[in-house]
Amino acid sequence: MERYLMTHSLLSSWLYALKDNPYEVAGEDDKLTAYDEFLLTLRRIQTPTNEAMQKGIDFEDLVTRIVGGYDATYHKWYDPAAKIAGIVKGGVLQCRATKQTVIRNIPVFLYGRIDALKAGVVHDIKFSGSYETGKYISSTQHPMYMELVPQATAFTYLVSNGEHMWPETYTREEIPSIYPTISGFFDWLDIRGLMSLYKEKWQAL
């Protein structure tokens, strides 16, 4: 039976695109709109890693190395990275979680990669140039991961700008189901005539 992959990243790209004018096209500077970027994601076309993304990758790698005993005291991001390393040390790092389900009569294969799972808490490491309380409250990540990890009791974002670290925690009781979001996504794909493209590009092997 055919089934279709569903990730937090795809849903996040879609919701971000909805904030923009979906009829807007790239301007003279050829800068992609959020809707353009969503279509690239939907088509599973890889785009170059930008500076913000690379900083996130580098920071997470630094945390992982510190957990492994690497001496990174010289690094400019050491203090917040060491705080996060202390929180996730002893947990399971970089683990994959999956779940098969059916949403709106469509077989769906939910998938996520967890930065750290420790003592029933899913931790996700973020690098951001700015932070304010509740920054990730509308993210699809914690609803998706709570569905993927039924034994988890909470989800914590560990956010840093390279100088400071902020934890943002949501308990299972506070986290809404991801299913209505996925159902809304499928409705939107139908309306836009993009469901066949999704099924073509996101068929799970």
N, C-alpha and C positions, 0 to 999 in steps of 0.2 A: 504493500500500500504506500502510495506517495505521501510524503509529509514535508512540511515547509519550515525552514529555520526562522526563528524569531529571537532577536537580541535587543538588549537595552540600547545599544548604539543606533540601530535602525529606528527604533521608536523615538529616541532623542533627536535624531536628525530630522525626522518628520515633524515633531512638535516645534522644533526651532524654526523650521521652514514656514509653519503656519503663522508665526509672528510677523513674517515679512509679507509683502504683497506677492502672492503666488503667480501673478501675471507679469511681474517685473522681469526684465531681461538684463543681461550683462551690459554695463555701460561702455563708454569709450575706452576706459582703462582696462577693460576686459576682466574686471574683478567679478568673481562669481557671487551671485546672490545665494542666500540660504536655501532657496528653492532649487537652484542649479546644483548646489552641493548635495542636497537630498537626492536628486535624480541620479547623481553619480553614485551615491551610496546604494540606491535601489538597484542600479545596474551592476553593482559590485565592481566599480572601477576604482582602483587605488589612486589616491592623490598624494603628492609629495608631502612629507612631514614638515609642518611649519614650525616656527621658533617656539611657540607656546607648547605644542605637542612634544617637541624634543626635550624641553625643560622638564615636562612631566615624566617622560621616559627616563631621563638622567637622574631625576630626584628619586624615583621609585627604585632604580638600580642601586643608588647610593644607600638607601635604606636596607635593601636586601644584602648588600655587601657588609654593612655594619652588623646586621643580624648574624652573618656568617663569621664574624670575628675580624673583619678587615679594619685596619687602623686608618680612619678617615678624619682624624682630628684636625688635619691641615685644611680640610675642605671648607669653603665659605658657607655651605649649607649644613655643616656638621651638627650644630646644636638642635635644630628642629628635626633633622633626619634621625639623630640619636634618640630623641624623645619618642618618635614613632617606632623606631626599632625596638625600644624597650617595651612598648605596648604590644607589638605583634610577635615578639620573640617567644618561641615555644608553641606557636600556632602552626597550622598547615598553610604554607605559602604557595601562591600561584596554582590553586587547584581549580579544576573545571567542574561545573555542575550542569546537569541536564535534566529535562523532564519532558515526557511526551504527554500531550493533552489534545483536546478537541475544542476549538472555539469557533462558533458560528458554522458548525459542520465542516470545518477545515482542520485536518490533522496538523498539529503544530508541534515543533521540536524546540522547546525553550533552551537557550544556551547562555552561559555566562562564565567568565573567568574571574575568580575571587582572589584579591590580593592577599588576604589573610583571613583564616577562620580559626578563632580561638575562644574556648570556653563558651560556645554558643553565640558568639558575636561575630558577624561578618564585618570586616574592616576594609575600607577602600581608601587608598592613598591618592590625594589630589595635590597638584601644584598649581597655585593660582596667584595672579598678580595682586588680587584684592580679595577681601573676605568681609562679609557681614553675616550676622546671626540668621540662620534659616536660609542660607544661600541655596541649599540643595533640596529644599522642602518639596518642590514640584518635580524633582528629577524622577525619571522612570527606573532608575537603578535600584533603589532600595525596595520598591514594590516587586520588581523582577526577581531580585536575589532572595527575597523572603519566600517567594514561590518556589525557587530552585532549592532552597535549603530549609526544609520544613522543621528541622530541629533547632534552627536559630531562633534566639529570643530577641535579638536587636541587631541593628545595622549602624555602624559608626563611620562617618567620613572623617579621615585624618587629613586636614588641610594645612598647607604651608605655603608661604610666599618666599621661602628661603631664609627668613629671619625669625619668624614666629610659627607656632603650630596651634591650630584650633580644632577641637573635636566637635562633631555635630552628630548627635545620636538620636535614632528613632527606634522605639520599641515596636514589637510586632503588633501590639494593640493599636498603635498610632498609624500604622502603615496600611494604605488601601490596597485592594486587590489590583493586580496588573491586568486582569482579564477585561474589564471595561475599556481600558486604553487600547488593547489589542483589537477588540471588537470594533471600536471606533476607527481604528486604522484601516481595518478591512472594509468598513463602510466607505471610508474616504477613497480607498483604492478603487472600489467599484464605481463610485461616482465619477472619478477621474479617468476611468478606463485603463487603470494601471494594474489591475489584479493579475492579468495574464503575464505581465512583465515580472511582477513579484514571484509568481509561481515558477516562471522559467529560471530566474536567477537565484532564487532562494530555496530551491528544492534540496532537502537534506539527503545526504548520501547514506 
